[in-house]
Amino acid sequence: IRRVSLHGDQCGDIEAIDIGSQPKDFSVALSSPELVLVSIDSGVVVLRGTKIVSTINLGFTVSASVVSPDGSEAIIGGQDGKLHIYSISGDTLVEEAVLEKHRGAISVIRYSPDFSMFASGDVNREAKQSENTDRLCN
């Protein structure tokens, strides 16, 4: 992973971060841009700034991920079509729910700007929209 600092309209120094694996996806917490979640085949790597603070094996093959704008939640999609919702506690993840909404591997997940819902897509070209409270019902 390479992290580039921005100073107005100018790029600053480039810092390389070796996460030890090929990244599949990454997401930055917009309100806390030092928090970055990087998906790898076996799980996720949590970065704070340019430091790796944890590498978490999730027990399934990861294909996509997103971290909430405030850095309190992550949704991680698997090759099996499931969406795993986690709360972020310090530098670890606590699974809160698993949603089975897709028939194929998850290829993208994104939150709405107001964090009230999220959308996900899979390799079968199907997109699903979910209220952020849907996880409480499944």
Salt bridges, closest charged atoms under 4 A:
ASP41 OD1 - LYS24 NZ 3.23
GLU73 OE2 - ARG135 NH2 3.42
ASP91 OD1 - ARG48 NE 3.02
GLU95 OE2 - HIS84 ND1 2.88
ASP122 OD2 - HIS102 ND1 2.86
GLU126 OE2 - ARG103 NH2 2.32
ASP134 OD2 - LYS101 NZ 3.93
